[in-house]
Amino acid sequence: MPMNRPRTDLERLVLTVHRRNGGTRTSLDFDTELLGPEFGLDSLDLAEIMAEVERRFGVSPFEAAEPPRVWQDVIKLVVLNIR
């Protein structure tokens, strides 16, 4: 699977939750920390996004040997472990 699909899907997921919470951002900086203040996500929002990542790509970021810190880390996990 090309790397751009997971990036596009993850960006849509994060922005959807961000906007649902009243946010106005239109793009995701993949070097942003998962729970950084830029997107106003809380731990439940993050769990929702990660559950969707697992559903779509068969990869659980929460079970990674090294947990992701930034959104780019999530992309790397997906691309390296996609089933």
C-alpha positions, -999 to 999 in steps of 0.1 A, spaced: 0 0 0 14 34 -9 24 56 21 2 84 10 -30 65 17 -23 59 54 -12 96 56 -44 108 40 -66 85 61 -49 95 93 -51 132 85 -88 129 78 -94 110 111 -75 135 132 -91 165 115 -126 150 118 -122 145 156 -105 179 159 -134 197 141 -160 177 161 -143 193 191 -147 228 177 -113 230 160 -107 249 127 -74 234 115 -74 222 79 -42 201 78 -22 179 100 15 185 107 28 150 111 56 161 135 29 173 160 28 154 193 -2 131 195 -17 150 225 -1 183 217 -22 214 223 -25 222 185 -54 199 179 -71 199 213 -74 161 215 -78 143 248 -69 107 256 -104 95 246 -101 112 212 -67 96 208 -81 62 217 -109 66 192 -84 75 164 -60 46 173 -89 22 173 -99 33 138 -62 30 127 -63 -6 140 -96 -13 123 -85 1 89 -49 -11 88 -47 -40 112 -20 -23 133 -24 -13 169 -2 17 177 -8 10 214 9 -24 211 40 -11 194 74 -19 210 80 19 211 47 39 215 43 67 189 50 102 201 41 121 170 17 114 141 45 105 118 54 76 142 19 62 136 23 64 99 57 45 102 40 18 122 12 14 97 35 13 67 60 -12 83 33 -35 97 4 -33 74 -12 -67 68 
